[in-house]
Amino acid sequence: MITYALVFALACFALGLLLNLYRLAVGPSTADRVLALDTMVINGIALLILYGIITETAVYFEASLLFAMVGFISTVAYCRFILRGDIIE
Amino acid sequence: MDLLIEILISLLVVVGGVFGLVGSYGLAKLPDLMTRLHGPTKATTLGVGAVLIASMAFFLWREATLSSHELLITLFLFLTAPITANFIAKSFLHRQVDPRRDLPPTGTDYGWASFDAPPETADDEPNSLSGPRGREG
């Protein structure tokens, strides 16, 4: 039963990634693209965690933690860049 | 008992998947950025949270070890999602919105906080004893 639920959730998050990719390509503003990238990172974390449940290893937790941190920092840096034209003033 | 735990984990995983899909669909469908922010910041964060709780329950059931990594990731995502949304909304406001034309008047002498400097009051003076805390006494 867990296997079917995992496959369903994997399909949901993969479809979500495709929808984010659509928003990333269409735009229209730069903030939209940053938001789409941020959502892609969150969906990627969910995919990693689900894959970790499928293979029953705890290896992917560190990877997803790193993913979360890098995604947050890159989003903030990009927003600072849009706002100020510079990241570290 | 095992069946009950399996049902619980499956339910959490399915709920997480549905919420994640709803958030991403909202990001693709809603008309402008201020409404689009709602999808990822609320629905997708909730979906990932449900998946992380399912993962925690799964490893607690299979290996009888409570791993703190999921809690760390959940905490980090729940803390950073509002900050990210605030940053994106602010950059959108400063790039796309004209404060004179698009925003309603504030009803005071001063404009919106993101565009105008805050009004100076007596409480803002450095070394002043008449701050909000000193006034009560």
Backbone of each chain as ProteinMPNN parsed JSONL, in Angstrom:
{"seq_chain_A": "MITYALVFALACFALGLLLNLYRLAVGPSTADRVLALDTMVINGIALLILYGIITETAVYFEASLLFAMVGFISTVAYCRFILRGDIIE", "coords_chain_A": {"N_chain_A": [[0.848, -1.213, 0.0], [1.935, 1.211, 0.799], [3.714, 1.509, -1.286], [2.135, 2.114, -3.547], [1.07, 4.565, -2.717], [3.432, 6.033, -2.572], [4.244, 6.05, -5.258], [2.136, 7.487, -6.359], [2.486, 9.992, -5.041], [5.018, 10.675, -5.973], [4.44, 10.995, -8.707], [2.721, 13.191, -8.512], [4.439, 15.233, -7.513], [6.304, 15.315, -9.564], [4.752, 16.171, -11.704], [4.135, 18.655, -10.664], [6.682, 19.819, -10.782], [6.923, 20.045, -13.555], [4.89, 21.948, -14.046], [5.995, 24.106, -12.67], [8.21, 24.503, -14.269], [6.965, 25.385, -16.573], [6.007, 27.88, -15.65], [8.449, 29.059, -15.141], [9.468, 29.288, -17.697], [7.579, 30.894, -18.996], [7.277, 33.241, -17.545], [5.875, 36.276, -16.444], [7.53, 38.277, -15.359], [10.717, 38.987, -13.721], [10.596, 38.355, -11.021], [8.637, 36.415, -10.977], [9.989, 34.297, -12.138], [11.983, 33.82, -10.276], [10.4, 32.998, -8.142], [9.319, 30.665, -9.256], [11.632, 29.106, -9.484], [12.27, 28.814, -6.775], [10.081, 27.319, -5.887], [10.532, 25.059, -7.392], [12.827, 24.069, -6.149], [11.745, 23.346, -3.661], [9.956, 21.338, -4.446], [11.812, 19.538, -5.46], [13.12, 18.789, -3.102], [11.049, 17.389, -1.861], [10.808, 15.247, -3.677], [13.319, 14.022, -3.321], [13.113, 13.163, -0.636], [10.992, 11.362, -0.835], [12.129, 9.462, -2.536], [14.11, 8.572, -0.838], [12.508, 7.256, 1.05], [11.576, 5.166, -0.552], [13.914, 3.712, -1.208], [14.703, 3.123, 1.308], [16.877, 4.27, 2.711], [18.829, 6.508, 4.734], [20.396, 8.333, 3.518], [19.686, 10.437, 1.903], [18.787, 12.549, 3.387], [20.689, 14.404, 4.281], [21.393, 15.446, 1.808], [18.961, 16.651, 1.058], [18.695, 18.528, 3.047], [20.885, 20.199, 2.523], [20.055, 21.049, 0.009], [17.772, 22.522, 0.698], [18.932, 24.651, 2.142], [20.69, 25.836, 0.239], [18.848, 26.522, -1.728], [17.232, 28.432, -0.395], [19.139, 30.449, 0.201], [20.012, 31.155, -2.363], [17.649, 32.147, -3.48], [17.155, 34.397, -1.846], [19.474, 35.86, -2.407], [19.138, 36.362, -5.134], [16.837, 37.957, -5.068], [17.792, 40.172, -3.638], [19.575, 41.034, -5.532], [17.884, 41.795, -7.629], [16.537, 43.871, -6.346], [18.543, 45.7, -5.462], [20.645, 45.674, -7.241], [22.975, 44.594, -6.488], [24.614, 42.176, -4.435], [26.078, 41.835, -2.003], [26.536, 44.553, -0.089]], "CA_chain_A": [[0.0, 0.0, 0.0], [2.824, 2.373, 0.831], [4.337, 1.653, -2.605], [1.22, 2.84, -4.431], [1.016, 5.956, -2.256], [4.684, 6.699, -2.951], [4.226, 6.302, -6.705], [1.194, 8.592, -6.581], [3.088, 11.256, -4.611], [6.109, 10.985, -6.915], [3.826, 11.522, -9.927], [2.215, 14.533, -8.202], [5.521, 16.218, -7.423], [6.922, 15.453, -10.884], [3.853, 17.051, -12.464], [4.353, 19.988, -10.119], [7.936, 20.331, -11.357], [6.651, 20.466, -14.936], [4.131, 23.204, -13.988], [6.956, 25.151, -12.307], [9.046, 24.753, -15.441], [6.143, 26.227, -17.447], [6.028, 29.254, -15.133], [9.819, 29.556, -15.306], [9.695, 29.643, -19.099], [6.657, 31.925, -19.472], [7.573, 34.513, -16.881], [6.445, 37.28, -17.33], [8.534, 39.159, -14.744], [11.839, 38.257, -13.124], [10.183, 37.837, -9.714], [7.927, 35.164, -11.251], [10.955, 33.228, -12.411], [12.617, 33.48, -9.002], [9.416, 32.224, -7.375], [9.232, 29.334, -9.867], [12.842, 28.361, -9.097], [12.151, 28.478, -5.359], [9.131, 26.21, -5.781], [11.201, 23.872, -7.943], [13.707, 23.535, -5.11], [10.919, 22.686, -2.642], [9.471, 20.083, -5.032], [12.946, 18.626, -5.536], [13.324, 18.24, -1.753], [10.018, 16.363, -1.64], [11.174, 14.076, -4.488], [14.451, 13.353, -2.665], [12.635, 12.483, 0.576], [10.197, 10.197, -1.26], [13.064, 8.456, -3.036], [14.735, 7.995, 0.347], [11.585, 6.278, 1.639], [11.495, 3.999, -1.431], [15.126, 2.89, -1.092], [14.904, 2.862, 2.742], [18.157, 4.738, 3.233], [18.782, 7.855, 5.3], [21.471, 9.099, 2.896], [19.198, 11.602, 1.174], [18.393, 13.651, 4.263], [21.722, 15.442, 4.207], [21.273, 16.087, 0.5], [17.816, 17.55, 1.007], [18.973, 19.67, 3.933], [21.741, 21.1, 1.746], [19.203, 21.598, -1.04], [16.919, 23.559, 1.292], [19.732, 25.829, 2.479], [21.179, 26.491, -0.976], [17.692, 27.136, -2.392], [16.845, 29.655, 0.323], [20.161, 31.492, 0.059], [20.042, 31.652, -3.743], [16.472, 32.982, -3.703], [17.364, 35.69, -1.194], [20.508, 36.593, -3.133], [18.579, 36.856, -6.396], [15.932, 39.07, -4.779], [18.626, 41.33, -3.33], [20.161, 41.508, -6.782], [16.849, 42.539, -8.36], [16.19, 45.092, -5.625], [19.615, 46.658, -5.258], [21.669, 45.599, -8.255], [24.195, 44.11, -5.849], [24.219, 41.198, -3.419], [26.703, 42.232, -0.737], [26.862, 45.969, -0.222]], "C_chain_A": [[0.875, 1.253, 0.0], [3.428, 2.607, -0.559], [3.44, 2.446, -3.541], [1.142, 4.313, -4.035], [2.274, 6.711, -2.675], [4.714, 7.014, -4.434], [3.296, 7.46, -7.035], [1.827, 9.936, -6.222], [4.234, 11.657, -5.53], [5.553, 11.578, -8.201], [3.332, 12.943, -9.7], [3.342, 15.552, -8.207], [6.229, 16.395, -8.763], [6.083, 16.353, -11.786], [3.988, 18.495, -11.984], [5.625, 20.624, -10.654], [7.723, 20.811, -12.783], [5.89, 21.791, -14.955], [5.058, 24.363, -13.611], [7.839, 25.519, -13.491], [8.296, 25.625, -16.446], [6.19, 27.679, -16.972], [7.404, 29.882, -15.291], [10.057, 30.009, -16.736], [8.84, 30.824, -19.509], [6.927, 33.265, -18.803], [6.381, 35.08, -16.139], [7.524, 38.146, -16.676], [9.645, 38.313, -14.121], [11.452, 37.647, -11.787], [9.414, 36.528, -9.881], [8.907, 34.021, -11.434], [11.677, 32.815, -11.134], [11.682, 32.627, -8.157], [9.299, 30.8, -7.92], [10.445, 28.488, -9.489], [12.773, 27.916, -7.643], [11.206, 27.298, -5.157], [9.728, 24.92, -6.336], [12.115, 23.24, -6.911], [12.895, 22.769, -4.067], [10.393, 21.352, -3.176], [10.601, 19.062, -5.147], [13.259, 18.003, -4.182], [12.312, 17.133, -1.485], [10.339, 15.096, -2.429], [12.307, 13.292, -3.833], [13.986, 12.553, -1.454], [11.845, 11.233, 0.19], [11.106, 9.095, -1.786], [13.806, 7.789, -1.883], [13.829, 6.992, 1.034], [11.557, 5.015, 0.783], [12.712, 3.101, -1.243], [15.478, 2.566, 0.355], [16.317, 3.18, 3.218], [17.985, 6.161, 3.766], [19.824, 8.76, 4.658], [20.956, 10.432, 2.369], [18.779, 12.753, 2.072], [19.419, 14.775, 4.24], [21.617, 16.199, 2.894], [20.108, 17.063, 0.484], [17.996, 18.741, 1.937], [19.848, 20.696, 3.21], [20.947, 21.798, 0.656], [18.364, 22.751, -0.491], [17.729, 24.818, 1.567], [20.17, 26.581, 1.225], [20.026, 27.18, -1.709], [17.293, 28.432, -1.728], [17.844, 30.774, 0.071], [20.176, 32.039, -1.363], [18.823, 32.515, -4.035], [16.659, 34.365, -3.092], [18.392, 36.52, -1.949], [19.961, 37.155, -4.436], [17.644, 38.039, -6.154], [16.713, 40.333, -4.415], [19.196, 41.918, -4.623], [19.138, 42.288, -7.604], [16.606, 43.879, -7.691], [17.297, 46.128, -5.705], [20.629, 46.699, -6.391], [22.991, 45.093, -7.729], [23.775, 43.164, -4.734], [24.776, 41.575, -2.055], [27.154, 43.666, -0.879], [27.943, 46.346, 0.775]], "O_chain_A": [[0.595, 2.223, -0.703], [3.631, 3.75, -0.968], [3.907, 3.341, -4.247], [1.148, 5.198, -4.891], [2.207, 7.872, -3.079], [5.146, 8.094, -4.84], [3.609, 8.305, -7.873], [1.728, 10.899, -6.982], [4.406, 12.837, -5.834], [6.104, 12.541, -8.735], [3.489, 13.806, -10.564], [3.226, 16.611, -8.825], [6.704, 17.487, -9.074], [6.61, 17.181, -12.529], [3.961, 19.433, -12.78], [5.654, 21.82, -10.946], [8.261, 21.842, -13.187], [6.188, 22.665, -15.769], [4.937, 25.463, -14.151], [8.176, 26.686, -13.694], [8.888, 26.489, -17.093], [6.386, 28.595, -17.77], [7.524, 31.081, -15.544], [10.759, 30.992, -16.972], [9.29, 31.675, -20.277], [6.814, 34.312, -19.441], [5.885, 34.402, -15.239], [8.362, 38.702, -17.385], [9.531, 37.092, -14.01], [11.912, 36.558, -11.443], [9.516, 35.634, -9.04], [8.686, 32.913, -10.945], [11.953, 31.636, -10.916], [12.108, 31.655, -7.533], [9.193, 29.844, -7.153], [10.312, 27.297, -9.208], [13.159, 26.796, -7.306], [11.481, 26.395, -4.367], [9.469, 23.831, -5.824], [12.179, 22.016, -6.802], [13.289, 21.685, -3.637], [10.381, 20.354, -2.456], [10.384, 17.865, -4.956], [13.621, 16.829, -4.107], [12.657, 16.077, -0.955], [10.166, 13.989, -1.917], [12.276, 12.063, -3.787], [14.404, 11.412, -1.258], [12.001, 10.176, 0.803], [10.876, 7.918, -1.509], [14.099, 6.594, -1.932], [14.308, 5.982, 1.55], [11.518, 3.908, 1.32], [12.578, 1.882, -1.131], [16.428, 1.828, 0.615], [16.885, 2.45, 4.03], [17.12, 6.911, 3.315], [20.114, 9.836, 5.182], [21.673, 11.433, 2.378], [18.448, 13.829, 1.576], [19.064, 15.953, 4.186], [21.734, 17.423, 2.856], [20.232, 18.173, -0.034], [17.509, 19.836, 1.653], [19.594, 21.899, 3.272], [21.136, 22.987, 0.402], [18.251, 23.808, -1.112], [17.282, 25.925, 1.266], [20.043, 27.803, 1.148], [20.189, 28.277, -2.244], [17.041, 29.428, -2.407], [17.461, 31.904, -0.235], [20.332, 33.243, -1.562], [18.929, 33.508, -4.755], [16.365, 35.379, -3.726], [18.221, 37.727, -2.12], [20.273, 38.286, -4.808], [17.642, 39.004, -6.919], [16.347, 41.433, -4.828], [19.286, 43.136, -4.782], [19.466, 43.312, -8.203], [16.483, 44.904, -8.363], [17.037, 47.299, -5.981], [21.395, 47.657, -6.497], [24.008, 45.146, -8.421], [22.703, 43.326, -4.15], [24.04, 41.629, -1.069], [28.037, 43.975, -1.678], [28.362, 47.502, 0.825]]}, "seq_chain_B": "MDLLIEILISLLVVVGGVFGLVGSYGLAKLPDLMTRLHGPTKATTLGVGAVLIASMAFFLWREATLSSHELLITLFLFLTAPITANFIAKSFLHRQVDPRRDLPPTGTDYGWASFDAPPETADDEPNSLSGPRGREG", "coords_chain_B": {"N_chain_B": [[-1.724, -3.684, 13.924], [0.504, -3.003, 12.37], [-0.757, -2.643, 9.936], [-2.277, -0.398, 10.481], [-0.309, 1.567, 10.864], [0.803, 1.559, 8.325], [-1.383, 2.503, 6.842], [-1.578, 5.071, 7.911], [0.905, 6.219, 7.137], [0.709, 6.033, 4.342], [-1.497, 7.661, 3.912], [-0.503, 10.157, 4.758], [1.541, 10.513, 2.863], [0.069, 10.607, 0.469], [-1.575, 12.842, 0.925], [0.393, 14.806, 1.132], [1.451, 14.74, -1.495], [-0.82, 15.583, -2.968], [-1.184, 18.181, -1.959], [1.223, 19.37, -2.72], [0.987, 19.261, -5.504], [-1.265, 20.882, -5.85], [-0.261, 23.355, -4.987], [1.759, 23.854, -6.93], [0.18, 23.904, -9.203], [-1.384, 26.13, -8.667], [0.62, 28.055, -8.809], [1.119, 27.997, -11.537], [-1.332, 28.74, -12.634], [-2.661, 31.009, -11.505], [-3.472, 34.576, -11.798], [-1.709, 36.953, -11.372], [1.453, 38.055, -9.886], [1.249, 38.564, -7.123], [-0.938, 37.044, -6.292], [-0.011, 34.603, -7.122], [1.975, 34.041, -5.334], [0.756, 32.79, -3.19], [0.354, 30.047, -3.689], [2.932, 28.437, -3.741], [3.984, 29.242, -1.198], [2.176, 28.459, 0.743], [0.619, 26.021, 0.119], [2.53, 24.245, -1.067], [4.554, 24.185, 0.855], [3.149, 23.015, 2.952], [2.641, 20.528, 1.778], [5.242, 19.437, 1.489], [5.871, 19.358, 4.182], [4.04, 17.401, 5.105], [5.011, 15.149, 3.715], [7.536, 14.956, 4.881], [6.867, 14.377, 7.533], [5.681, 11.907, 7.113], [7.922, 10.472, 6.255], [9.447, 10.526, 8.585], [7.798, 9.028, 10.306], [7.865, 6.623, 8.933], [10.593, 5.753, 9.081], [10.804, 5.598, 11.806], [9.129, 3.487, 12.268], [10.243, 1.373, 10.752], [13.015, 1.16, 11.42], [13.134, 1.781, 14.031], [14.326, 4.116, 14.933], [14.411, 7.44, 15.839], [14.798, 9.96, 13.688], [16.359, 13.106, 13.514], [16.721, 14.653, 11.336], [14.617, 15.118, 9.545], [12.977, 16.736, 11.068], [14.638, 18.949, 11.278], [14.754, 19.769, 8.568], [12.036, 20.318, 8.106], [11.599, 22.395, 9.954], [13.389, 24.297, 8.958], [12.343, 24.778, 6.371], [9.789, 25.749, 7.029], [10.478, 28.034, 8.368], [11.822, 29.531, 6.419], [10.119, 29.914, 4.244], [8.149, 32.107, 4.556], [9.956, 34.263, 4.643], [11.21, 34.19, 2.151], [8.952, 34.642, 0.532], [8.306, 37.227, 1.32], [10.556, 38.639, 0.427], [10.386, 38.235, -2.361], [7.926, 39.439, -2.924], [8.525, 42.053, -2.218], [10.551, 42.736, -4.043], [9.047, 42.54, -6.355], [7.176, 44.597, -5.9], [8.854, 46.85, -5.963], [9.819, 46.784, -8.525], [7.691, 46.597, -10.394], [5.412, 48.008, -9.588], [3.85, 51.148, -9.474], [4.037, 53.463, -6.971], [2.553, 55.811, -6.769], [0.451, 55.584, -8.563], [-0.677, 52.97, -8.545], [-1.18, 52.113, -5.948], [-3.449, 52.323, -3.172], [-4.296, 55.374, -1.37], [-2.704, 56.117, 1.789], [-3.964, 57.543, 3.727], [-2.678, 59.09, 5.549], [-0.022, 61.484, 6.196], [2.155, 60.229, 5.249], [3.696, 57.888, 2.974], [3.468, 54.458, 1.705], [5.108, 51.905, 3.629], [7.18, 50.476, 2.433], [8.105, 52.119, 0.458], [8.417, 54.808, 1.316], [10.374, 56.595, 3.725], [10.144, 55.882, 7.235], [8.01, 57.891, 9.351], [9.436, 60.436, 11.369], [9.436, 60.455, 14.829], [9.13, 61.603, 18.25], [9.868, 59.428, 19.7], [11.855, 58.206, 18.313], [14.228, 59.444, 18.69], [17.683, 59.374, 19.371], [19.104, 58.29, 22.485], [16.919, 59.062, 23.931], [14.725, 59.401, 26.646], [12.047, 59.205, 26.564], [10.826, 57.013, 25.379], [8.653, 54.339, 24.174], [8.608, 52.543, 26.262], [9.459, 53.98, 28.452], [7.487, 55.799, 28.776], [5.339, 54.698, 30.0], [5.804, 54.517, 32.698]], "CA_chain_B": [[-0.966, -2.466, 14.231], [1.302, -2.662, 11.193], [-1.661, -2.128, 8.902], [-2.669, 0.957, 10.874], [0.82, 2.463, 10.582], [0.905, 1.678, 6.866], [-2.449, 3.405, 6.376], [-1.229, 6.443, 8.318], [1.999, 6.726, 6.304], [0.206, 6.219, 2.982], [-2.366, 8.843, 3.903], [0.343, 11.353, 4.815], [2.246, 10.674, 1.589], [-0.889, 11.033, -0.56], [-1.968, 14.228, 1.223], [1.517, 15.652, 0.751], [1.505, 14.835, -2.953], [-1.922, 16.406, -3.475], [-0.932, 19.588, -1.624], [2.299, 19.855, -3.574], [0.459, 19.475, -6.854], [-2.153, 22.059, -5.825], [0.578, 24.552, -4.921], [2.404, 24.109, -8.218], [-0.869, 24.277, -10.156], [-1.705, 27.524, -8.382], [1.715, 28.883, -9.347], [1.018, 28.091, -12.99], [-2.625, 29.174, -13.145], [-3.193, 32.275, -10.971], [-3.242, 35.616, -12.803], [-0.525, 37.807, -11.246], [2.455, 37.51, -8.952], [0.838, 38.646, -5.726], [-1.765, 35.866, -5.995], [0.789, 33.397, -7.355], [2.792, 33.765, -4.15], [0.03, 31.972, -2.22], [0.494, 28.625, -3.961], [4.132, 27.822, -3.193], [4.31, 29.504, 0.196], [1.29, 27.752, 1.685], [0.274, 24.642, -0.222], [3.7, 23.393, -1.295], [5.231, 23.983, 2.131], [2.359, 22.029, 3.696], [2.844, 19.226, 1.148], [6.552, 18.926, 1.877], [5.785, 19.034, 5.6], [3.366, 16.104, 5.252], [5.935, 14.11, 3.239], [8.604, 14.797, 5.87], [6.314, 13.666, 8.696], [5.531, 10.513, 6.681], [9.257, 9.861, 6.256], [9.83, 10.332, 9.982], [7.029, 7.894, 10.83], [8.318, 5.399, 8.256], [11.865, 5.277, 9.631], [10.555, 5.208, 13.2], [8.468, 2.177, 12.245], [11.104, 0.348, 10.169], [14.312, 0.987, 12.065], [12.995, 2.141, 15.453], [15.189, 5.244, 15.296], [13.797, 8.739, 15.549], [15.837, 10.798, 13.095], [16.045, 14.523, 13.693], [16.97, 15.389, 10.097], [13.362, 15.601, 8.976], [12.532, 17.876, 11.869], [15.466, 20.093, 10.88], [14.343, 20.245, 7.251], [10.714, 20.929, 8.257], [11.75, 23.681, 10.642], [14.058, 25.228, 8.05], [11.42, 25.181, 5.301], [8.701, 26.562, 7.578], [11.01, 29.351, 8.72], [12.306, 30.329, 5.298], [9.094, 30.196, 3.231], [7.644, 33.486, 4.625], [11.015, 35.243, 4.33], [11.34, 34.19, 0.694], [7.778, 35.291, -0.047], [8.417, 38.658, 1.585], [11.577, 39.197, -0.461], [9.904, 38.245, -3.744], [6.878, 40.454, -3.018], [9.15, 43.376, -2.156], [11.215, 43.026, -5.315], [7.979, 42.788, -7.33], [6.628, 45.939, -5.657], [9.767, 47.908, -6.369], [10.091, 46.743, -9.95], [6.535, 46.629, -11.287], [4.28, 48.784, -9.098], [4.08, 52.571, -9.278], [3.344, 53.748, -5.707], [1.602, 56.93, -6.886], [-0.706, 55.28, -9.4], [-1.28, 51.659, -8.345], [-1.503, 51.8, -4.562], [-4.426, 53.244, -2.57], [-3.679, 56.308, -0.42], [-2.633, 55.568, 3.134], [-4.8, 58.31, 4.634], [-1.851, 59.918, 6.425], [0.927, 62.308, 5.449], [3.288, 59.423, 4.8], [3.349, 56.848, 2.028], [3.59, 53.081, 2.152], [6.357, 51.744, 4.365], [8.254, 49.94, 1.609], [8.592, 53.131, -0.466], [8.811, 56.025, 2.006], [11.02, 56.425, 5.022], [9.158, 55.998, 8.316], [7.965, 59.248, 9.918], [10.249, 60.602, 12.575], [8.687, 60.898, 16.005], [9.987, 61.859, 19.407], [10.346, 58.147, 20.233], [12.972, 57.712, 17.536], [15.45, 60.178, 18.983], [18.668, 58.605, 20.144], [19.307, 58.62, 23.896], [15.728, 59.672, 24.487], [14.127, 58.631, 27.746], [10.61, 59.2, 26.405], [10.434, 55.929, 24.491], [7.371, 53.72, 24.52], [8.667, 51.838, 27.537], [9.611, 54.925, 29.532], [6.308, 56.629, 28.925], [4.336, 54.034, 30.831], [6.102, 54.671, 34.125]], "C_chain_B": [[-0.141, -2.015, 13.024], [0.441, -2.065, 10.101], [-2.039, -0.681, 9.189], [-1.555, 1.955, 10.541], [0.976, 2.649, 9.08], [-0.142, 2.626, 6.315], [-2.098, 4.844, 6.696], [-0.153, 7.021, 7.396], [1.518, 6.976, 4.881], [-0.655, 7.461, 2.874], [-1.533, 10.122, 3.906], [1.04, 11.6, 3.48], [1.291, 11.177, 0.514], [-1.314, 12.477, -0.337], [-0.845, 15.194, 0.828], [1.616, 15.83, -0.754], [0.422, 15.729, -3.511], [-1.669, 17.876, -3.182], [0.18, 20.176, -2.484], [1.831, 20.15, -4.981], [-0.429, 20.706, -6.901], [-1.332, 23.348, -5.787], [1.212, 24.882, -6.254], [1.382, 24.502, -9.278], [-1.289, 25.727, -9.945], [-0.642, 28.457, -8.923], [1.571, 29.049, -10.849], [-0.256, 28.788, -13.431], [-3.005, 30.595, -12.724], [-2.703, 33.476, -11.783], [-2.024, 36.5, -12.597], [0.307, 37.409, -10.033], [1.985, 37.527, -7.511], [-0.093, 37.505, -5.338], [-0.97, 34.579, -6.173], [1.645, 33.035, -6.155], [2.105, 32.813, -3.184], [0.297, 30.493, -2.422], [1.735, 28.014, -3.335], [4.315, 28.038, -1.7], [3.401, 28.741, 1.147], [1.144, 26.289, 1.315], [1.509, 23.76, -0.357], [4.466, 23.154, 0.001], [4.505, 22.948, 2.97], [2.568, 20.629, 3.119], [4.175, 18.612, 1.538], [6.562, 18.567, 3.356], [5.133, 17.689, 5.833], [4.275, 14.967, 4.82], [7.04, 13.862, 4.272], [8.107, 14.072, 7.114], [6.124, 12.186, 8.359], [6.873, 9.788, 6.713], [9.73, 9.573, 7.685], [9.104, 9.126, 10.576], [7.511, 6.586, 10.225], [9.613, 4.871, 8.869], [11.752, 4.938, 11.109], [9.959, 3.806, 13.257], [9.431, 1.091, 11.78], [12.358, 0.075, 10.98], [14.315, 1.378, 13.524], [13.992, 3.212, 15.878], [14.48, 6.526, 14.898], [14.875, 9.652, 15.003], [15.416, 12.252, 13.171], [16.222, 15.314, 12.405], [15.686, 15.943, 9.505], [12.841, 16.803, 9.738], [13.318, 19.12, 11.493], [14.988, 20.664, 9.552], [12.987, 20.937, 7.347], [10.817, 22.311, 8.876], [12.348, 24.72, 9.698], [13.097, 25.716, 6.971], [10.322, 26.085, 5.843], [9.19, 27.937, 7.991], [11.303, 30.184, 7.488], [11.225, 30.668, 4.285], [8.524, 31.608, 3.353], [8.693, 34.525, 4.269], [11.184, 35.355, 2.824], [10.176, 34.93, 0.049], [7.848, 36.797, 0.137], [9.417, 39.309, 0.64], [11.055, 39.299, -1.892], [8.838, 39.32, -3.92], [7.485, 41.849, -3.026], [9.842, 43.714, -3.476], [10.187, 43.268, -6.411], [7.42, 44.196, -7.166], [7.549, 47.02, -6.203], [10.025, 47.921, -7.864], [8.869, 47.072, -10.801], [5.45, 47.62, -10.87], [4.692, 50.24, -8.938], [3.337, 52.999, -8.012], [2.354, 54.898, -5.815], [0.316, 56.488, -7.584], [-1.431, 54.013, -8.945], [-1.739, 51.397, -6.917], [-2.541, 52.784, -4.035], [-3.737, 54.185, -1.596], [-3.732, 55.752, 0.99], [-3.515, 56.318, 4.115], [-4.021, 59.134, 5.636], [-0.923, 60.748, 5.55], [2.012, 61.47, 4.79], [2.812, 58.306, 3.897], [3.504, 55.457, 2.612], [5.005, 52.81, 2.644], [7.496, 51.272, 3.479], [8.864, 51.018, 0.719], [9.102, 54.378, 0.244], [9.514, 55.694, 3.312], [9.972, 56.571, 6.117], [9.168, 57.408, 8.902], [8.762, 59.323, 11.206], [9.371, 61.12, 13.707], [9.662, 61.13, 17.138], [10.558, 60.56, 19.958], [11.607, 57.674, 19.522], [14.29, 58.379, 17.899], [16.425, 59.302, 19.75], [18.823, 59.166, 21.554], [18.082, 59.287, 24.521], [15.147, 58.785, 25.575], [12.619, 58.499, 27.566], [10.171, 58.165, 25.394], [9.125, 55.325, 24.939], [7.409, 53.057, 25.882], [8.743, 52.834, 28.697], [8.352, 55.723, 29.802], [5.297, 56.013, 29.881], [4.556, 54.362, 32.314], [5.814, 56.066, 34.652]], "O_chain_B": [[-0.084, -0.83, 12.694], [0.836, -1.115, 9.425], [-2.116, 0.15, 8.285], [-1.809, 3.037, 10.011], [1.248, 3.754, 8.609], [0.143, 3.448, 5.443], [-2.289, 5.736, 5.869], [-0.268, 8.154, 6.929], [1.861, 7.99, 4.273], [-0.576, 8.215, 1.904], [-1.815, 11.056, 3.156], [1.127, 12.736, 3.015], [1.641, 12.064, -0.266], [-1.407, 13.254, -1.287], [-1.097, 16.258, 0.263], [1.839, 16.94, -1.238], [0.673, 16.535, -4.407], [-1.903, 18.731, -4.036], [0.101, 21.324, -2.923], [2.219, 21.151, -5.584], [-0.373, 21.485, -7.852], [-1.662, 24.319, -6.468], [1.215, 26.037, -6.677], [1.667, 25.327, -10.146], [-1.523, 26.463, -10.904], [-0.956, 29.53, -9.439], [1.865, 30.117, -11.386], [-0.276, 29.381, -14.509], [-3.614, 31.319, -13.512], [-1.636, 33.41, -12.394], [-1.337, 36.79, -13.576], [-0.083, 36.539, -9.254], [2.286, 36.608, -6.75], [-0.06, 37.037, -4.199], [-1.207, 33.589, -5.481], [2.005, 31.872, -5.968], [2.775, 32.101, -2.437], [0.452, 29.753, -1.451], [1.611, 27.146, -2.471], [4.752, 27.128, -0.996], [3.818, 28.408, 2.256], [1.501, 25.409, 2.099], [1.54, 22.651, 0.176], [4.972, 22.055, 0.23], [5.13, 22.109, 3.618], [2.662, 19.655, 3.866], [4.252, 17.43, 1.875], [7.189, 17.584, 3.751], [5.602, 16.908, 6.661], [4.316, 13.927, 5.477], [7.433, 12.721, 4.513], [8.824, 13.252, 7.688], [6.368, 11.315, 9.194], [6.957, 8.637, 7.141], [10.326, 8.532, 7.961], [9.711, 8.304, 11.262], [7.564, 5.561, 10.906], [9.724, 3.677, 9.149], [12.499, 4.103, 11.619], [10.244, 3.035, 14.173], [9.443, -0.002, 12.346], [12.728, -1.077, 11.207], [15.349, 1.324, 14.19], [14.452, 3.23, 17.02], [14.011, 6.674, 13.77], [15.765, 10.079, 15.738], [14.258, 12.589, 12.925], [15.916, 16.506, 12.363], [15.648, 17.076, 9.024], [12.335, 17.761, 9.154], [12.758, 20.212, 11.395], [14.831, 21.876, 9.409], [12.786, 22.001, 6.761], [10.213, 23.271, 8.398], [11.891, 25.862, 9.635], [13.033, 26.911, 6.683], [9.957, 27.072, 5.205], [8.425, 28.902, 7.974], [11.073, 31.393, 7.483], [11.387, 31.623, 3.525], [8.412, 32.282, 2.329], [8.375, 35.551, 3.667], [11.288, 36.453, 2.278], [10.368, 35.739, -0.858], [7.497, 37.558, -0.764], [9.168, 40.393, 0.112], [11.251, 40.315, -2.561], [8.827, 40.032, -4.924], [7.02, 42.728, -3.751], [9.737, 44.837, -3.969], [10.407, 44.093, -7.297], [7.211, 44.909, -8.148], [7.096, 47.981, -6.824], [10.409, 48.951, -8.418], [8.99, 47.752, -11.82], [4.647, 48.035, -11.705], [5.731, 50.544, -8.353], [2.109, 52.908, -7.976], [1.405, 54.963, -5.034], [-0.773, 56.953, -7.247], [-2.661, 53.972, -8.952], [-2.599, 50.546, -6.695], [-2.522, 53.957, -4.407], [-2.693, 53.837, -1.045], [-4.655, 55.025, 1.357], [-3.798, 55.82, 5.205], [-4.611, 59.806, 6.482], [-1.019, 60.723, 4.323], [2.706, 61.936, 3.886], [1.685, 57.827, 4.02], [3.65, 55.279, 3.822], [5.972, 53.395, 2.155], [8.653, 51.613, 3.725], [9.999, 50.875, 0.265], [10.109, 54.953, -0.169], [9.278, 54.649, 3.918], [9.005, 57.313, 5.945], [10.216, 58.052, 8.945], [8.759, 58.399, 12.02], [8.653, 62.107, 13.549], [10.862, 60.887, 17.008], [11.603, 60.567, 20.608], [12.347, 56.844, 20.05], [15.352, 57.932, 17.467], [16.037, 58.578, 20.666], [18.687, 60.369, 21.777], [18.197, 59.992, 25.523], [15.089, 57.563, 25.432], [11.969, 57.771, 28.317], [9.239, 58.406, 24.627], [8.55, 55.733, 25.948], [6.4, 53.001, 26.585], [8.189, 52.6, 29.771], [8.158, 56.256, 30.894], [4.499, 56.719, 30.496], [3.599, 54.468, 33.082], [6.02, 56.333, 35.836]]}, "name": "protein", "num_of_chains": 2, "seq": "MITYALVFALACFALGLLLNLYRLAVGPSTADRVLALDTMVINGIALLILYGIITETAVYFEASLLFAMVGFISTVAYCRFILRGDIIEMDLLIEILISLLVVVGGVFGLVGSYGLAKLPDLMTRLHGPTKATTLGVGAVLIASMAFFLWREATLSSHELLITLFLFLTAPITANFIAKSFLHRQVDPRRDLPPTGTDYGWASFDAPPETADDEPNSLSGPRGREG"}
